[in-house]
């Protein structure tokens, strides 16, 4: 038996069920206090007393969020609120003329809006794929020439939106910050977003390779968001079955329920009616497992194995009589 230390970071709005576990410890990462926030802003903007009003404004608007402070300082220099270089800025515009975004999302959205149309299109396509972006999939989904795509990716790396996260066995890019991926994705209009999800599904299946569980989950997500309802039902059912076999019962319930939601968009037929019944039984079983004790689960699994053996025996007897 080996001891394992698992570190998980999450945002305040995320809820979990670990708090009552004896092995769980919660370390809260609070915003910077006023002293530390001032030290960071001095490092970014400099100690020039003429810049003090800007430092005070940024400290107030960013509420101790170091990521927002850094981005706000970059934005201030870009918009010439202050002039000079890092650590040695001097005032540009008057303090009462300065207008700054009040949230991290606003800062990120402002940076994305300053990209060229081509670079923005590549970044949004990457956001549809996810935080980790395989180059081959991005090229297929973006329908871009390889040389042009490489040039746009190079600029996005220079601007610190993306970085090369893997070279072998295939080239992959990743978003510097997950929030950048979220903001870029959110800015897509519905039709464009749906179209790109469909492109991802098509591009993934063209490879014709065996799919791992993670790939099936991703395909299920893209098929659902791309409104390819029939494929979404199949992929979500497969993802739910795999999650159930791995005792990931809550994920299984989510997959089955989402499959039922996708099924509602398909025409009524005897086949779809049967699929809906099967999915409801699957969801019931997963829900039962998620709320049962280990003893209950062992009994349920034993009964399931016995029923399966009984069915096999009956089928064998029928074949022998036939």
N, C-alpha and C positions, 0 to 999 in steps of 0.2 A: 504494500500500500504506500502510495506517495502523497505527500501534502501538496496542495495546489493553492496558490494565491491568485484570485481573480479580481482585477480592478475594472470597474465599470464607471464611465462618466456619462451623465445625462443632464438634461435641462430641468429646471424646477417644475415645469408643467407635467413631466413624465411621472406616471404612477406605477408602483410595483408592489409585490407582496412579500418582500424580503424582510421588512422591518421587524417581524416577530421571530426571526431566526437567531439562534444564539451565536452563530458564526458570522453574523453580518455586522459590520461597523460602518457608520455613516460619517464621512468627512465633507463638510460643507465648504465650498469654495466661494467665499463672499466677494463682493466688489471691493476694490481698493479703498482703504480709508483715505481721508483728505490729505494726510501727509505723504503717503505713498503715491497717490494720484498726482500730487504736485511734483514729486521727484521724477516720475515718468514723463510728465509734460515738460519739465526742465530739460530732461535728456533729449526729448524730441524737438523742442522748439528753441531751447537755449535759455540762458539766465538773464537776457537783456530785459531791463525793467520796463522798456517801452512795450514789450510783448506781454507784460503781466496781465493787462486786461483780457487779452485773448486766452491766456492760460486759465484765468479765472472763469471765463465764459465756457471753455471746453470742459473744465472740471465740473461745472454745474450741469451742463447739458448731457455729458456722458455718464454721470452718476457712478463714477468709479469703474466703469467697464473698460479694461485695458485695450481690448480689440477695437472698440468704438473710438477710444482716444487716439490710437495709432491711425485709424482710417480718417478720422476727423482732421488730424494734423496734415495728412497727405492731401486731403481735399482742400484744406486752407491754403496750402502752397500752390495747388493747381489753379485755384480761383483767385490767387494773388491777394488773399487776405493778409498773408505775410510773405516777405521776400527774403531770399538768401538760400541757405542750405541747412540740412539737418543739424540741430544743436547750435545754430548761429543765425536764427531768423531775426528779421526786423519788421516792424509794422508795415502793412500795405494799405488796405482800406481802413477807414475809420471804424471803430468798434460797433457803432450803431448802424453801419451799413452791412454788417455780416449776417448772413442767414445760413444756418447749418441744419442738416437733418437731425431729428431728435431720436432716431432709433438705428440700430445696426442694419436692419433691413433697408432703411432709407439710404444709408451710406452705400451699401452694396449696390442697390438699384441705381444710384447716381453714377457709380463707377461703370456699371454695365451700359448705361445709356450713352456714355462717352466713347464706346467702342464703335468701329465702323459697322455697317450693316452686315457685311460678310462675316466679320469676327463674332458679332452678336449672334448670327444665325448658327455658327459652329458651336458656340458656347451653349446655346439653348438646346441644340440637338444632343450635345453631350449630357446636359441636365436631364433629358428624357431617358437616356440610357442609365444614368445613375451616378453615384459618387465615384465609382471606379469605371473607367471608360476604355474598353479594348479598342485599339486603333482601327483594326479591320472592320469592326462593327460600326464605328463612327463614320468611317469612309463610306460604307454601304448605305447607312441611314441618311447621311448628309448629301449623298449623290454628288460628291465633290471630286474634282480632279486632284490626284495625289500631290502634285507640286503646290497647287494653291492651298490645299488643306494643310500641308506642312508649314507653309508660310503663315497661315492664320494661327496655327497651334503655337508656332514660335513666338508670335506676338502675345498670345494669351499667357504663355509661360513667363515672358518678360514682365507682363502686367500682374503676375502672381495670381492668376485665376486657376491655372492648371499646372501640373508638373508631371514629369515622367516617373511613374511609380514602378514600372517593370519593363525589362527589355527582352527577357527570355522566359518561356518559349514564344511569347508573342508580346509585341509592344502594347503597353497600357499607359493611360494617363489617369490622374486622379485630381479631384478638386482640392484646392488648398484648404478650403473651409466648406463644411456641409451646408452652411447657411447660404453660400454663394450658389450652390446647386439648387437650393429651394427657391431662392429669389428669381434666378434665371428661368426655372421651370414655371413659376407662378405667372411670369410676364407673358407666357405664350397664350395666344388666343385658342379657344377650344378646338376649332377645326384643324389648326396647325398641330396642336398637341396630339390629337387623335391620329392624324396622318403619320406623325413621326413614330408613335407607338406601333402602328401597323408596319411601318418600314423596319422597325427593330425585330418584330416577330418574323417577317419574311426573310430578313437578312440572316437571322439566327438559324432558321430551318434550312436555308440554302446549303449550309455546311454539311447537313445530313450526317452528323456525328451522334453517337449515343449521348443522351442527356443525363447529367447528374441531377441530384435532387435540387441543388441550388439553381441550376439552369431551368428546371421545370418551374420552380417558384417564380423566377424572373419572367419566363415566358407567360405564365399565368397572369402576372401583373400587367405585362404589356398587352396581352390579348384582351384583358378586361378593360384597360384604359383606352385601347384602340378600338373598342366596341366590336371585336371579332367574337361574337357571343358564343358560337358553337365551339370554337377552339378554347375559349376561356373556360367553358364548363369542363371540357376534357382535361385541360391542364390543372385547373383548380382541384378537380376530383383526384387526379394523380398526386398532386402536392399534399392534399389532405390525407390520402391513404398512406403516403410515406411518413408524414408527421405522426399519424396514429401508430404506425409500426415502430416509431422511435420514441413512443410515449410522450410526444410533444402534443398533449391533448388540446390545450387551448389554441395552438396554431391550427390544429386539425379542424376544430370547430369554426374558426375564422375562415379557413379555406372552403369548407363545405357550405357555410352560409353565403359566402360570396359567389360560389358556384350556383346556388339557388337564385341569387339575385340576377346573375347572367342568364339563367334559364328562363326567367320571366320575359326576357326580350325575344325569345324564340317562338315560332308559331306553335299553337296547341296541336299535339299529335299524341298517338298512343306511345310512341317511342319516348318523347319528351316527358310524358306523364310518368312512365316507368323510371326515367332518370331522376325525376323529382322525388319519387317515393324512395328510391335508393339513397339519394343524397340526404333526405330527412332521417332515414335510419342511421346513416353514417354519422350525421351530426349528433343524433341522440346518443349513439354509442360513445362518441368522443366526449360529449358533455357528461355522460355518466362516469366515464373514467376520470375526468378532470375533478370531479367532486367526491370520488370514492377513496376509501383508505386502501393501503397496499394489500390487506387481507381480502377486501372485496374484489380488487382487481385480479388477484390470483384465482379466486373462485370463478370470476367471469371468464378469464382466459382458459381455465380448465374446462368449463362448460362449452366454450367455443370450440376447443380442440376435440372434445367428445362428439359434438354435433357434426363436425367436419368428418371425423372417422366414421360416424354412423351413416352419413351421406355417401361416403366412398364405398362402404360395405354394401349399401342398398344398390348402388349403381353396378357394383361387381356381380351381385346376385342376379340383377336384371339382365346383365350381359350373358351370364352363364345360362340362364333360362332361355334367352333368345337364341 
